[in-house]
Amino acid sequence: MPCRSVFAPVESMFTPYESIYSRLWYLLDRELYMADFGGSNFWIGVIAGWILMIIVDLFIPVVGPLVGGFAAGYIARGGAWNAGIAGLISGILGGIVVVILVLVGGTLLLGGLGFFTALFVGLLLMIVLFLVHGILAFLGGAIAGAVRG
């Protein structure tokens, strides 16, 4: 008896020349993994979460991205994945604001030397803040999407 692949029913639908990418998209339901960027609630949630994140982050730094991501995800709707993406985008926007403030503040205080120093510090901050704020806000948004979903 010949050994059959687990994906035999799927493999018969595709020609041998199709890429693995198209086979994976068939196996994964694309609707579950796509964010709805077109909805008006999505961008309202991102902006509201971003503003809330900036306000709360001034007082309690680690809780700010979680609360902002939760607010963004709760307003955005669409399940845990869509809400998590809304939180992620609001977290990245919060990181961009901090980097711009560091760049402008360094330039105003120290002139040309301050600009290059702030540029270096801003790039390092951008990497760290994108990771920290992005991940925490994504978690907050995903929790909100799961609660609301």
Buried (B, 14 or more C-beta within 10 A) or exposed (E): EEEEEEEEEEBEEBEEEEEEEEBEEBEEEEEEEEBBEEBEBBBBBBBBBBBBBBEBBEEEEEBBBBBBBBBBBBBBBBBBBBBBBBBBBBBBBBBBBBBEEBBBEBBEEEEEEBBEBBBEBBEEBBEEBBEBBBBBBBBBBBBBBBEBB
